[in-house]
């Protein structure tokens, strides 16, 4: 999991209302479906949604925005527990977007008060809040915060010393020079440039045009289910593929990408790797149900610091021309077989990062009686080995999303596996990595050791 960071989100905040229910008949007044409302949920949208995502990730989040003096603004505040809100007056009613859904599928959206308001005047408190961050996300929804001159001047000064991720809007302000990365989607990039065509060629042309226009560190044109094309000011281009996700409602995916990209940059990742982290996070968000997943109880992050160290170490080794090696497993009751395999894996390169199954993941794979040792203890024992440089804990059944966060050159597994049969082979192939098997030591296993301990007990 990611370590706790101070993230400031600055931008326009809306009130999103979700009306969901069922429809089994048509209205007698007109041939339209009748919605039987089963649930009404009010949540923060726009920059507020980005703040909510980051707070759920366990970060210290400050939202710098403008709010009206009305029940809509009160509802936004109520929807953001744990987020420090620093707001000036918007001079306009709170914009409300109501989405009507039947059976999980969007039927219609009703917008109220979404016309362009007067440009808000930022307060000194708002500007000061920007200065206390490890990273900043600008969530521009075209309502003026990102266009306020004092905000722009402060962001331009800060961009020289900390990562700023700018999620633009066609009706919003241009990013200030020097920000780390701007993340327009394909439709936005099309409106902002003369680039034509589709897919990667279009994204590459649009990114090049926007880089020249904005004078920023990088532009990442997101391509929905296909991934993103990253173009840096140094002239490097990289396509980041996305895992296919069947999502009925993509609302918030761009916010999720920008939020996770900012955290990865704060952790020391290169911009291309940070965007890859954002693409993977957006896919995971959609697989979990998109906006609906935001209504579920929060799961607190665990093992702070491990991800930060892994990304930083991988970046430093790669910058020196070295080889990043990774391996993975449960490592429950660390034994001699583990130590020998890990040592052999470390010998393949210049650092070894272990992808460790979380407690939840171990239970899903091994059953309710496992793990024997909790993940904090397993992390500590692994880091005590000279051959292990860092650990990343992952909560899924496979380490694919974790691997996409630091792109190892080699994935090492014990020789009891066939490299061709490992699902990680397909993941490593996305960036040209390869799978290598290392010696397996039969007769040594956690299951045998656990059984022996049970007999002793």
C-alpha positions as CSV (number, residue, x, y, z in Angstrom):
1,X,0.0,0.0,0.0
2,X,1.1,3.6,-0.5
3,X,2.6,5.5,2.4
4,X,0.7,8.4,3.9
5,X,1.2,11.7,2.0
6,X,0.0,15.2,2.2
7,X,-2.0,15.9,-1.0
8,X,-3.7,19.2,-1.8
9,X,-6.5,19.1,-4.4
10,X,-7.4,22.4,-5.9
11,X,-10.3,23.0,-8.3
12,X,-14.0,23.2,-8.8
13,X,-16.3,21.2,-6.5
14,X,-19.7,20.0,-7.5
15,X,-22.5,18.1,-5.8
16,X,-23.3,14.7,-7.4
17,X,-26.6,13.1,-6.7
18,X,-27.2,9.5,-7.6
19,X,-30.8,8.3,-7.9
20,X,-31.0,4.6,-8.5
21,X,-33.8,2.1,-8.6
22,X,-35.9,-0.2,-10.8
23,X,-38.3,0.3,-13.6
24,X,-40.9,-2.2,-14.6
25,X,-43.6,-0.1,-16.2
26,X,-44.2,2.9,-18.5
27,X,-45.9,6.1,-17.4
28,X,-49.6,6.4,-18.3
29,X,-48.9,10.0,-19.2
30,X,-46.2,9.4,-21.8
31,X,-44.2,6.4,-23.2
32,X,-41.3,6.9,-20.7
33,X,-40.1,4.5,-17.9
34,X,-41.2,5.1,-14.4
35,X,-38.3,4.9,-11.9
36,X,-39.0,3.4,-8.5
37,X,-36.3,5.2,-6.5
38,X,-34.6,2.8,-4.1
39,X,-31.6,4.9,-3.1
40,X,-30.5,8.6,-3.2
41,X,-26.9,9.3,-2.5
42,X,-25.2,12.7,-2.4
43,X,-21.5,12.9,-2.8
44,X,-18.8,15.4,-3.7
45,X,-18.0,15.6,-7.4
46,X,-15.3,17.3,-9.4
47,X,-12.3,18.2,-7.2
48,X,-14.3,16.9,-4.3
49,X,-14.3,13.4,-5.8
50,X,-10.5,13.5,-6.2
51,X,-10.2,14.5,-2.5
52,X,-12.6,11.7,-1.5
53,X,-10.5,9.1,-3.4
54,X,-7.2,10.2,-1.8
55,X,-8.7,10.3,1.6
56,X,-9.9,6.7,1.2
57,X,-6.4,5.8,0.2
58,X,-5.3,7.0,3.6
59,X,-3.6,10.3,2.8
60,X,-3.8,13.6,4.5
61,X,-6.0,15.6,2.1
62,X,-6.8,19.3,1.8
63,X,-9.3,20.5,-0.7
64,X,-8.9,24.1,-1.9
65,X,-12.0,25.2,-3.6
66,X,-14.9,27.7,-3.8
67,X,-18.3,27.0,-2.3
68,X,-21.6,28.7,-2.2
69,X,-23.7,29.5,0.8
70,X,-26.5,27.0,0.3
71,X,-27.7,23.4,1.2
72,X,-25.7,22.0,-1.7
73,X,-22.4,23.3,-0.2
74,X,-23.4,21.8,3.2
75,X,-24.0,18.5,1.5
76,X,-20.5,18.6,0.0
77,X,-19.0,19.2,3.4
78,X,-20.9,16.4,4.9
79,X,-19.8,14.1,2.1
80,X,-16.1,14.7,2.8
81,X,-15.3,13.5,6.3
82,X,-11.6,13.7,7.1
83,X,-10.9,16.1,4.3
84,X,-9.7,19.6,5.3
85,X,-11.7,22.0,3.3
86,X,-10.3,25.4,2.7
87,X,-13.0,27.3,0.7
88,X,-13.6,30.8,-0.4
89,X,-17.0,32.1,-1.6
90,X,-18.0,31.0,-5.1
91,X,-20.5,33.8,-5.7
92,X,-22.9,31.3,-7.2
93,X,-25.2,28.5,-6.2
94,X,-23.7,25.0,-5.8
95,X,-23.8,23.2,-9.2
96,X,-25.7,19.9,-8.9
97,X,-25.4,16.9,-11.3
98,X,-28.1,14.3,-10.8
99,X,-27.6,10.9,-12.4
100,X,-30.5,8.6,-12.7
101,X,-29.7,4.9,-12.9
102,X,-31.8,1.9,-13.5
103,X,-30.2,-1.5,-12.7
104,X,-26.7,0.1,-12.6
105,X,-27.1,1.7,-16.0
106,X,-27.3,5.4,-16.5
107,X,-30.6,6.7,-17.9
108,X,-30.3,10.4,-17.8
109,X,-28.2,13.2,-16.2
110,X,-29.9,16.4,-14.9
111,X,-27.6,19.5,-14.5
112,X,-28.6,22.4,-12.3
113,X,-26.6,25.6,-11.8
114,X,-23.8,24.4,-14.0
115,X,-23.5,27.6,-16.1
116,X,-20.1,29.4,-15.7
117,X,-20.0,31.5,-12.5
118,X,-17.9,34.6,-11.9
119,X,-14.2,33.8,-11.3
120,X,-13.8,33.3,-7.6
121,X,-11.4,35.4,-5.6
122,X,-9.0,33.2,-3.7
123,X,-8.4,33.9,0.0
124,X,-5.0,34.1,1.7
125,X,-5.9,30.9,3.5
126,X,-6.5,29.1,0.2
127,X,-3.2,30.2,-1.2
128,X,-1.3,29.2,2.0
129,X,-2.9,25.7,2.0
130,X,-1.3,25.1,-1.4
131,X,2.1,25.5,0.1
132,X,1.8,22.5,2.5
133,X,1.8,19.5,0.3
134,X,3.9,16.6,-1.0
135,X,2.0,16.8,-4.3
136,X,-0.9,18.8,-5.8
137,X,-3.7,17.8,-8.1
138,X,-5.5,20.5,-10.1
139,X,-9.0,19.3,-10.9
140,X,-10.2,21.9,-13.4
141,X,-13.9,21.6,-14.1
142,X,-14.1,24.9,-16.0
143,X,-15.6,27.0,-13.1
144,X,-12.7,29.4,-12.5
145,X,-10.6,28.2,-9.6
146,X,-7.7,27.2,-11.9
147,X,-8.0,30.5,-13.8
148,X,-7.7,32.7,-10.7
149,X,-4.5,34.7,-11.1
150,X,-3.3,34.3,-7.5
151,X,-3.8,30.6,-7.6
152,X,-2.0,30.3,-10.9
153,X,1.0,32.4,-9.7
154,X,1.3,30.2,-6.5
155,X,1.1,27.0,-8.5
156,X,3.7,28.2,-10.9
157,X,6.1,28.9,-8.0
158,X,5.4,25.5,-6.3
159,X,5.8,23.5,-9.5
160,X,9.5,24.0,-9.4
161,X,9.8,22.1,-6.1
162,X,7.0,19.6,-5.9
163,X,4.9,17.5,-8.4
164,X,1.8,19.1,-9.7
165,X,-0.7,17.0,-11.8
166,X,-3.1,19.0,-13.8
167,X,-6.4,17.4,-15.0
168,X,-7.6,20.0,-17.6
169,X,-11.0,21.0,-18.9
170,X,-11.7,22.3,-22.5
171,X,-13.5,25.3,-20.9
172,X,-11.0,25.8,-18.2
173,X,-7.6,27.5,-17.9
174,X,-4.4,26.4,-19.5
175,X,-2.0,24.6,-17.1
176,X,0.7,26.8,-15.7
177,X,4.3,26.3,-17.0
178,X,6.4,23.7,-15.2
179,X,3.8,21.3,-13.9
180,X,4.9,17.7,-13.8
181,X,2.2,16.2,-16.0
182,X,-1.1,17.2,-17.6
183,X,-3.7,14.4,-18.1
184,X,-6.3,15.3,-20.8
185,X,-8.5,12.5,-22.1
186,X,-8.7,11.9,-25.9
187,X,-11.8,14.0,-26.3
188,X,-10.3,16.9,-24.4
189,X,-7.0,16.6,-26.4
190,X,-9.0,16.7,-29.6
191,X,-10.8,19.9,-28.6
192,X,-7.5,21.5,-27.5
193,X,-5.5,20.7,-30.6
194,X,-5.7,20.3,-34.4
195,X,-4.6,16.6,-34.1
196,X,-6.7,14.2,-36.1
197,X,-7.1,10.4,-36.3
198,X,-7.5,8.0,-33.5
199,X,-5.5,5.8,-31.0
200,X,-1.8,6.2,-30.3
201,X,-0.9,8.2,-33.4
202,X,-3.5,10.8,-32.6
203,X,-2.5,10.8,-28.9
204,X,1.2,11.2,-29.8
205,X,0.5,14.2,-32.1
206,X,-1.8,15.8,-29.6
207,X,0.6,15.4,-26.7
208,X,3.5,16.9,-28.8
209,X,1.3,19.9,-29.6
210,X,0.2,20.5,-26.0
211,X,3.8,20.1,-24.7
212,X,4.9,22.9,-27.0
213,X,1.9,25.1,-26.1
214,X,2.0,24.7,-22.3
215,X,5.7,24.2,-21.5
216,X,5.1,21.5,-19.0
217,X,7.1,18.4,-17.9
218,X,4.9,15.9,-19.7
219,X,1.5,15.3,-21.3
220,X,-0.4,12.0,-20.8
221,X,-3.3,11.7,-23.2
222,X,-5.6,9.0,-21.8
223,X,-7.3,6.7,-24.2
224,X,-9.9,5.1,-22.0
225,X,-9.9,1.3,-22.0
226,X,-6.7,1.3,-24.2
227,X,-4.4,3.1,-21.7
228,X,-2.4,6.3,-22.1
229,X,0.3,7.9,-24.2
230,X,2.9,9.8,-22.3
231,X,5.1,12.3,-24.0
232,X,7.8,14.1,-21.9
233,X,9.6,17.4,-22.5
234,X,12.8,15.4,-23.0
235,X,11.3,13.9,-26.1
236,X,10.5,10.5,-24.7
237,X,7.2,8.8,-25.6
238,X,5.7,5.8,-23.9
239,X,2.4,3.9,-24.4
240,X,1.0,2.6,-21.2
241,X,-1.6,-0.1,-21.9
242,X,-4.6,-0.7,-19.7
243,X,-6.2,-3.9,-18.7
244,X,-9.5,-4.4,-20.3
245,X,-12.4,-3.6,-18.0
246,X,-16.1,-4.0,-18.7
247,X,-17.4,-0.9,-17.0
248,X,-21.0,0.3,-17.4
249,X,-20.1,3.8,-15.9
250,X,-16.6,5.3,-16.4
251,X,-17.4,8.3,-14.2
252,X,-14.4,9.2,-12.1
253,X,-11.8,7.1,-13.9
254,X,-9.9,10.2,-15.0
255,X,-10.0,11.6,-11.4
256,X,-8.7,8.3,-10.1
257,X,-5.8,8.3,-12.7
258,X,-4.8,11.9,-11.8
259,X,-5.0,11.2,-8.0
260,X,-2.8,8.0,-8.2
261,X,-0.3,9.6,-10.6
262,X,0.2,12.5,-8.1
263,X,0.8,10.1,-5.2
264,X,3.3,8.1,-7.3
265,X,5.2,11.2,-8.2
266,X,5.3,12.2,-4.5
267,X,6.8,8.8,-3.8
268,X,9.6,9.5,-6.2
269,X,8.5,7.6,-9.4
270,X,9.4,8.8,-12.9
271,X,6.5,10.4,-14.7
272,X,6.1,7.5,-17.1
273,X,5.9,5.1,-14.2
274,X,3.6,7.4,-12.2
275,X,1.2,7.5,-15.1
276,X,1.4,3.7,-15.4
277,X,0.4,3.6,-11.7
278,X,-2.5,5.9,-12.5
279,X,-3.7,3.8,-15.4
280,X,-3.6,0.6,-13.2
281,X,-5.5,2.4,-10.4
282,X,-8.2,3.6,-12.8
283,X,-8.7,0.1,-14.0
284,X,-8.9,-1.3,-10.5
285,X,-11.4,1.5,-9.6
286,X,-13.6,0.5,-12.6
287,X,-13.3,-3.2,-11.8
288,X,-14.5,-2.4,-8.2
289,X,-17.6,-0.7,-9.5
290,X,-16.5,2.8,-10.2
291,X,-18.3,5.5,-8.3
292,X,-20.4,2.9,-6.5
293,X,-17.2,1.6,-4.8
294,X,-16.9,5.0,-3.1
295,X,-20.0,4.2,-1.0
296,X,-18.4,1.1,0.6
297,X,-16.7,1.2,4.0
298,X,-13.1,2.4,3.9
299,X,-10.3,-0.1,4.4
300,X,-7.4,1.5,6.2
301,X,-4.0,1.2,4.5
302,X,-1.4,-1.1,6.0
303,X,2.4,-1.4,6.1
304,X,3.1,2.3,5.5
305,X,6.4,3.0,3.7
306,X,7.0,-0.2,1.8
307,X,5.6,1.0,-1.5
308,X,7.4,4.3,-1.3
309,X,10.8,2.5,-0.8
310,X,10.1,0.1,-3.6
311,X,9.3,2.7,-6.2
312,X,12.1,5.0,-5.1
313,X,14.7,2.1,-5.2
314,X,13.5,0.9,-8.6
315,X,13.7,4.4,-10.0
316,X,17.2,5.0,-8.6
317,X,18.5,1.6,-9.9
318,X,17.0,2.1,-13.4
319,X,18.4,5.7,-13.5
320,X,21.9,4.2,-13.0
321,X,21.4,1.7,-15.8
322,X,20.9,-1.2,-13.4
323,X,18.5,-4.2,-13.5
324,X,15.4,-4.3,-11.3
325,X,14.4,-7.8,-10.1
326,X,11.1,-8.7,-8.4
327,X,9.7,-11.9,-7.0
328,X,6.5,-12.6,-5.0
329,X,4.7,-14.9,-2.7
330,X,3.1,-15.3,0.7
331,X,6.3,-16.0,2.6
332,X,4.4,-17.3,5.6
333,X,6.9,-18.8,8.1
334,X,10.1,-17.8,6.3
335,X,12.3,-20.8,5.9
336,X,15.7,-21.8,4.3
337,X,14.1,-22.6,1.0
338,X,12.7,-19.0,0.9
339,X,16.1,-17.5,1.8
340,X,17.9,-19.5,-0.9
341,X,15.4,-18.6,-3.6
342,X,15.4,-14.9,-2.6
343,X,19.2,-14.9,-2.7
344,X,19.3,-16.4,-6.1
345,X,16.8,-13.9,-7.4
346,X,18.8,-11.0,-6.0
347,X,21.9,-12.3,-7.9
348,X,20.0,-11.7,-11.2
349,X,20.2,-7.9,-10.9
350,X,21.0,-4.8,-8.9
351,X,18.0,-4.8,-6.5
352,X,15.3,-7.2,-5.4
353,X,11.7,-6.1,-4.6
354,X,9.4,-8.6,-3.1
355,X,5.7,-8.5,-3.9
356,X,4.0,-9.9,-0.8
357,X,0.5,-11.2,-0.6
358,X,-1.5,-9.3,2.1
359,X,-3.3,-11.1,4.8
360,X,-6.6,-10.9,2.9
361,X,-4.9,-12.3,-0.2
362,X,-3.3,-15.1,1.7
363,X,-6.6,-16.1,3.2
364,X,-8.2,-16.2,-0.3
365,X,-5.4,-18.4,-1.6
366,X,-4.6,-20.6,1.4
367,X,-7.8,-20.7,3.5
368,X,-9.2,-19.1,6.7
369,X,-6.4,-20.5,8.9
370,X,-3.6,-18.6,7.0
371,X,-1.5,-16.6,7.2
372,X,0.2,-17.8,10.4
373,X,2.1,-14.6,10.6
374,X,0.5,-11.2,9.9
375,X,1.8,-9.1,7.0
376,X,3.6,-6.6,9.2
377,X,5.7,-9.4,10.7
378,X,6.3,-10.9,7.2
379,X,7.4,-7.6,5.8
380,X,9.8,-7.1,8.8
381,X,11.4,-10.5,8.4
382,X,11.8,-10.1,4.6
383,X,13.4,-6.7,5.0
384,X,15.8,-8.2,7.6
385,X,17.4,-10.3,4.8
386,X,20.4,-8.7,3.1
387,X,19.2,-9.8,-0.3
388,X,15.8,-8.0,-0.1
389,X,15.8,-4.3,-0.9
390,X,12.1,-3.4,-0.6
391,X,8.7,-4.9,-0.2
392,X,5.3,-4.1,-1.8
393,X,2.2,-5.6,-0.2
394,X,-0.7,-6.3,-2.6
395,X,-4.2,-7.1,-1.8
396,X,-5.3,-8.9,-5.0
397,X,-4.9,-12.5,-5.9
398,X,-2.1,-11.7,-8.3
399,X,0.7,-9.1,-8.1
400,X,0.0,-7.7,-11.6
401,X,-1.2,-4.3,-10.4
402,X,1.8,-4.0,-8.0
403,X,4.2,-4.9,-10.8
404,X,2.8,-2.2,-13.0
405,X,3.7,0.4,-10.4
406,X,7.5,-0.1,-10.8
407,X,8.0,-2.2,-14.0
408,X,10.7,-4.7,-12.9
409,X,13.1,-5.9,-15.6
410,X,13.0,-9.5,-14.3
411,X,10.3,-11.5,-12.5
412,X,12.0,-14.4,-10.6
413,X,10.2,-17.5,-9.4
414,X,11.2,-20.9,-8.1
415,X,12.0,-23.6,-10.5
416,X,8.9,-25.6,-9.6
417,X,7.1,-23.2,-11.9
418,X,7.3,-23.0,-15.6
419,X,8.0,-19.5,-16.9
420,X,5.6,-20.0,-19.8
421,X,2.7,-20.9,-17.5
422,X,3.1,-17.9,-15.1
423,X,0.4,-15.2,-15.6
424,X,3.1,-12.6,-14.7
425,X,4.8,-13.4,-18.0
426,X,2.1,-11.6,-19.9
427,X,2.3,-8.6,-17.5
428,X,6.1,-8.3,-17.8
429,X,5.8,-8.5,-21.5
430,X,3.9,-5.2,-21.5
431,X,7.1,-3.3,-20.9
432,X,9.6,-5.8,-22.3
433,X,10.4,-7.5,-19.0
434,X,11.1,-11.2,-18.7
435,X,10.4,-14.1,-16.3
436,X,13.4,-16.2,-15.0
437,X,13.2,-19.3,-12.8
438,X,15.7,-19.8,-10.0
439,X,16.6,-23.0,-8.2
440,X,13.8,-24.7,-6.2
441,X,14.7,-26.6,-3.0
442,X,12.3,-29.5,-2.5
443,X,11.4,-30.7,1.0
444,X,11.2,-27.3,2.4
445,X,7.7,-25.7,2.6
446,X,5.6,-23.6,4.8
447,X,2.9,-26.3,4.9
448,X,5.4,-28.9,6.2
449,X,6.8,-26.5,8.7
450,X,3.3,-25.6,10.0
451,X,2.4,-29.2,10.3
452,X,5.6,-29.9,12.3
453,X,4.9,-27.0,14.6
454,X,1.3,-28.3,15.1
455,X,2.7,-31.7,16.2
456,X,5.1,-30.1,18.6
457,X,2.3,-28.0,20.1
